[in-house]
Amino acid sequence: MNAKDTLIQMLKHLGFSATVTEQDYDDMLLLDIQAEDSGRLIGRQGQALSELQYLLNRILHKGDDTVPRVMLDVGGYRREAREQLAKRALEMADKVRRHGDVMELEPMNAYERRIVHQALKNDAEIETHSVEVDGSDKKVILLRPRRTAVPVRSPN
């Protein structure tokens, strides 16, 4: 059974009637769910959607590492969240540029951190670093001015 069919079966067992469309996204398969009760599928801060995605990937990858990872979205919720997070990262980078201070973003999961790092990867003036948060599996991202190499002078 493929990813789309597996997801539709999972949703039926959970009591959802939904339409699922699929498309390639980066190196993953994106499954976008259209359902009447989308709020229940998304959950608080996207937690239910993340858990459903985790379960689907566990089912699909059981014994087969060649299957591409699947990302779930519900009515563009994740797309909008990605865009907002990237926008916030760019705004923070502007503050770092203006003030020269290190700025810290809130604790994030790996998926969210990847969005921030990707949004700023081509910024020649800003560097990003993930730092562990004690007692959590989340990390914060520090944004700081990129260090430029200081030329070493010979003692002539």
Secondary structure, DSSP 8 states (H G I E B T S, - for coil): --HHHHHHHHHHHTT--EEEEEEEETTEEEEEEEETTHHHHH-GGGHHHHHHHHHHHHHHTTT-TTS--EEEEETTHHHHHHHHHHHHHHHHHHHHHHH---EE---B-HHHHHHHHHHHTT-TTEEEEEEE-TTSS-EEEEEEE-----------
